[in-house]
Amino acid sequence: MPFGWGLDLSAEAIRLCQAALRGDRVEVRRMADVPLAPGLLQPSAKLPNLPEPAAVAAAVHRAAREAGCRGYVRLVLPDAAFILRSIVSDTVPNDAATARQFLLWQARDLLPFAAEEGRLDYQIVGAGADGRVRTVCLIARARIIAEYEELLGTAGLRVAIVDAHSVAMAQAVSAVIADGPSLLVSGDGSRATLLVIEARRPRVWRVLPFAGTGNGGGDRLLREIVDSCTFFHESEGVAPLTQVLVGGFGKETAALAERLSGWLELPAAAVNLGAVARDWPLDADSAWGAALGAAIRPC
């Protein structure tokens, strides 16, 4: 697999890395990160995300210059810029373009914008006991994706693919995800995403506000996670979880994983990128997971 570039745009920083999958380990060649001032990126599935695109473009250009990146990148955006939904239908068209139009129409009542304004990626999970097909769809508003594509063009880069933060992080740690249903709890600035992974594919998620563990914030997050797991099981038909991974919460990651293990009575561990990447240079800092996952994702 050739080396690819993963570019993670979060509300707090830009992270860019060049990596490739070599056997069962990831080889990282180059990395650069640039902090972003508060308010420069305001992720939303409906409203404009970039109030000051020139400032963000300058930061992206700086990261690209420091890493020696040119050409195409695999872009990661905050989860709050997307909608993840499971669509159940009698069938899904074989032609990919027709399938995208069909699935957007099926999802029209779930979207905060008109279906024709959407951009959609999908994975067919398979048929249920009733014979109907379940398809997991990642949807974004086309004009919001265009904002970011124009931004990267200003910085001298081009977008190969676009992915959501937690989905890209799951790609980075796919080698250590259990075969049974798993929960990835990923932090990204002021939000936390609970992503259920089933058969090594995204199944369902919930994006929560998160302002840190202080002033009872940790307990609130843990209660939301427990309640969400109950909802996933009872309303979404998710089988009992077998594993929990926690990443992207900085120095609080390990403590959150330990407490979550007790609350859910399940094995829970902090994301350890050092377990999947050779000679990982940042003490296995899980904040880089999304950029790393994007870099190794096939186009």
N, C-alpha and C positions, 0 to 999 in steps of 0.2 A: 504494500500500500504506500503510495507516495506521500511526502510530507504535505500537510495542509495548514492553513492559517485559521485559527479560531479567534474571533473578536467579540468579547463580552462587554456590552454597554449596560452598566447599571447606574442607579441614581447617585452612587458614591464614587465610582472609579471606572476607568477603561482598562481592560486587561486583554492583552494580545499575546498569543503564543503560536509557535510553529511546532507541530508534532506529527508523529506517525505511529501506527500500530506495527510492532515488530514481534510476531509470535503472540504470546500472551501478555506482553508488556508494552508500555508506551514509551517511545523515545522522544524526548523534548530537545529541540535544537535551539530555539530563541524565544525570549520573553521580554515584555515591557509592560509597565502599568503607569497610568497617569491619573491622579485624583481629579474628581469633578467637584466644583463648587455646588453647594446646596441649591436646588431649584432649577438647575440647568436641564435636567431630564425629569419629566413628570409623566410616568407611564399611565396610559389609559387605553382601554379598548375602543373608546368612542371619540374622545377629544384629542386635539393636537398635543403631541408629546414634547415638542422642542420649542420653548418660548424664545431661546437664544441659540439658534442652530450654528451660527458662526463660531461661538465660543466652544461648543462641543466639537465642531469640525476641526478647530485648531488643536484641541486635545487629542483627537484621533490622529491627526497628521503628525503630532509630536510622538505618539506611541509608535506609529508606523515607521517614522524616521529612526527612532532609537532601536527598533527591532530589525530594521532592514526589510520591511514588508512592502511588497508592490503587488498590484494586480488584484486577484480575487481573494475574498475572505468569506468564511462561513460565519454569519452574523448571529449573535445571541442577543435577544431583547428581554426585558423584564416580563415575568409571567403576566403581570397586570395589563399588558398590551394585547393579550390573547384571550380567547375563550376555548376551553377544552370540553367537548361534549361527546357522548356516545349516542349514535343514531342507530335505531333498530328498524330494518326495512325488510321487505320480502326478497329483494335482490339489490345488487349494486351493478351498474353498467360496467362492462369490461374496459371500455375506452376511458383512460384516465381523465381527460378533459370533460367528457360527458358525465363521469362519475362525480367530479368536483361540482359541476352545476347542479346535478341531482341532489347531492348531499347538502349544498347550501340551501336549496329550496326546502329540503326536509327540516333543516335547522332554523328556518326563517323566524319562527315564533320565539326562539331562544336568543336572538341576537338584538343588541341595542342599536342596530343600523339595518338598512335594507339589505336583503340577501344578495342583490346584484352588486353591492359595494364590498363584498367579502372576498378574501383570499383564503384558500383552504388546502390543508395537507391532510392525508388520511391514512389509516392502517385498518385493514379488514381483520377483525379478531377471529371471526368464524361464526358458525351457526349455533344458536342456542338449542335448548331442548324442544322448543316449539318450531324449530326449523328456520326461524327468521335470522337474518344476518346482522351481527353487531359490528359497527364500524366506529372507531375512535377518530374524531376530527379535531384538528387544531386550526382555529379560525382567527383571522385578524382583518381589520378594516383596511382596504387597499390603500386609501389615502394616507394612513398612518405608516404603513410599510414604505410607501413612496417618500415620506418625510425622511426616513432613515437612509433610503437608497440615494436620495439627493445629497444628504449630508456626507455619506461616504464618498460620493463622486467629487464633492468639493475638496475632500481630503486626499484625493488621488487614488481611491480604492473602488473596487466593484464588488457587488454582492453575488455570491454563488448560491447560497441557500440562507434561509432565515429560520431560526428555531427559538423556542422558549427556554428560559434560564433553567428551570428544574428538569426539563426534558434533556437538555444538553448535559447537565450534571449527572443524570442517570446514565447517559451514554458513557461518561468518563469512568464510572464505577461498575459498568455492566458485568465485568469479570468477577466481581465479588457479590453480586446480587443473587439471592437464593432463587431456586426454581419456583417455589411457592409464592403466593402474593406477598409483596413487600411494600413498605411505606418509606418514602424518602421525604424527610422534612428539611427543606432548604431555605436558608435566609438570604435575602437580597435587599439590603437597605432597610426600609421601614415596613417590609412585608415578609411573611413566611408562607411558603407553599407546602401543602400536604399532597404529595403525588403518590397514588397507588400504582404499582407496577405489577402486572400479572402476565405470566408467560414472557417475561422480559420486555413487555411493551407497556406504554402508558395506558392506564385504564380510566382513571377519574382523578380530579384534583379539587382542592379548595385553597383559595388565596386569602390569607388573613392579614390584617394590620398587625404590626409588631413594633413596639417602641423600646425594646430592650427588656431585660429581666428585672430591672429595678422597680420599686413601688408596686410589687405584686405582679409585674408583667410576666414573669416566668410561670407563675401559677396559672394566670389567665390563659397563656398559650397552651400549657399542659391540659387544662380543662377543655379547651377548644379542640385539641387533638383527640382526646378521648371521646368527646361527643361526636366528632367528625367520623371517627372509626366506626362508631355505632351506626351512624347514618349510612356510611359506605356499605356496611354489611346488610342492614335492614332494607334500605331503599334502592341501592345500586346492585345488590346481589353479589358483592365481593365476598369471596371465601375468607375464612379466618386468616389473619396475617401471620406470617412466620418470622418476619425480620423487620427491624426498623433501622434506617441509616439517617444520620443527622449531619448536615454540613452548612457552611456559610455563615455561622454565627460568631466567628472570631474566637476569642478566648473563652467564650461561654459555651462553645460547641460540645466539649466533652462532658461538662456538668449537665447540660440539657439532655444529652443522650443517656447519662446515668440515671437521672430522675425519670425520664420517660420510660426506661426499662421497668422501673418499679411501678409506675402508674398503669402501664399496659400489661405488665407481667409477661413481657416478651424480650427476647434478645435485642438489645439496641446498642449501636456503636457509632462513634464519630467517623465521618468519611475520612479515609486515610489515602490520600493520593500517592503517598510513598509506596503503597502496596501495589499500585498499578503502573507507576511510571519509574523508569530507571533513573537513578541518581537525581531524584527530585530535589531541587535546590532551595525550596522554601519551607523546610521543616514540615512538609505535608500539609501546607495551608489549604484548607478546603475551599477558600474563596476563589481559587483558580479552577475549580472543577468544571464550570460551564464553558470557559474558554478552551480547556483541554478536551472536553467532550466534543465541542464543535470542530476542533481541529482534526479529530480522528474519525468524524462521521463521514461515511461515503456520500458523495454528491449524487 
